[in-house]
């Protein structure tokens, strides 16, 4: 006969456990989304020097003729860009891209994630009316 649910505390432990688990999952999802990455173009004036200096984990290469390849753990040997099972002349590279964090996309996802959590928490803590 109380018009506000949950003030007595009866039955809250069972319901809150499920919500708490969802909140934790949302938090982990939010933290995972903060690692948004996109391909960023690198000056091809000296791709070999860039690879040697930065030692990226992964690069995407556009070659003469339109061939596009992704290489993991690339290295430079002489005048060749080398990856697992692949080598290509540095002179044939038209565009070199590296996988890097995108601040704008990350910020957007963080805001969206916080909005979802805010809405979920509002529904969790919302006032409900009960009629007899």
N, C-alpha and C positions, 0 to 999 in steps of 0.2 A: 503494500500500500504506500510505499514510498514512490514518489514520482521521479526520483533521480536514481538511476541504476548504479550500483557499485559503491555507494557511500557506506553501506554496511560492511562491505568487504567480503560478504559471503560469495563463494564461488569464483572469486577473482583469480586465485592461484592457478586453477585449471585453464582458464581462458588466457591469462597473461603469459603462460609458458609458451603457447603457440605463437603469440604475437612477438614475444621476445626472440624466438627462433627466427621469425621472419625479419625482424629488425636487424638481427645479426647477419642474416643472409644479404639483406639490402646493403648493409655496411660493407661487406666483402665485395659485393658487386660494384659499389661506388668506388672502392679503393682500386679494383681491377680496371675500371673505366678511366681512372686518372692516368693510365699509361697509354693513352691514345697516340698512335704513331701514323705518320704519313711519309710518303716518299718526297724528298727534297732534292732538287737539282743542284749539282755541284759544277763549278766551272770546269770545262773539259780542256782548258789550256794546258793543264798538267795533271791528268788523272793519276798517273803513276806516283807523283809526289804526294798527292792527296791520300792515296791508298797507303803509302808507306808511313806518312805522318799520323794519320787518324786511325789506321788499322780497324776499319768498320767490320762488324760481324756479317753484314749482308749488304750487297750493292745490286742495283739494277742497271744494266748497260744496254744502250741502244747502239747498234752497230750500223755501219754502212750497209745498205741493202735492206734495212728495215728490221733486221733480226733483233729481238729483245730477249735478254737473258737475266736471270737472277743468279747471283753467285754468293755462296756462303764462304766466309773466311777467305776473301780474296787476298792475293799477294802479287807482288811484281817481281818477275825474274827477267832481268835484261830489259828488253823492250816488249815484253808480253805481260798481259794480265792473266793470272792463273787462278783457277778455282778447282774444286773437286771434279776431275774428269774433263776439264775444259781449259783451253788457253787461247788467247786472241791477241793480235797486235794492238798495242796502245794507240797507234796511229789510226786504227779503224773505229775507234770509239767516238760516236757523235754526241752522246749524252750519258752522263753518269749520275745516278741518284742514290742517295743513302736513306735508310729508314731512320727517322728522327721523330722526337716528340713534337706534337702540334699543340702549342699553348692554347690557341683559340678553341680547338675541338675539345681539348681536355677541360677547359673552363666551362664550355657549354654543357658537357656531360656532368660535371660536378654540380652545376646549378640545377640541371634536370633531376639528378639523383637526390639532391637535397629537397627539391620540391616534392618528389615522390615520397620521401621519408616524412616530410612535413604533413602531407595529406594523409599518409598512413597513420601517423601519430595522432592527427586530429580525429580520425575515425576511431582510433583506439580509445582516446580520452573523451570522445564526444558525449554529450549529455543525451540520454534517451528517456523518453517519457513512457511510463507504464500506466495503463488504465485498468481498473478492476473489472 
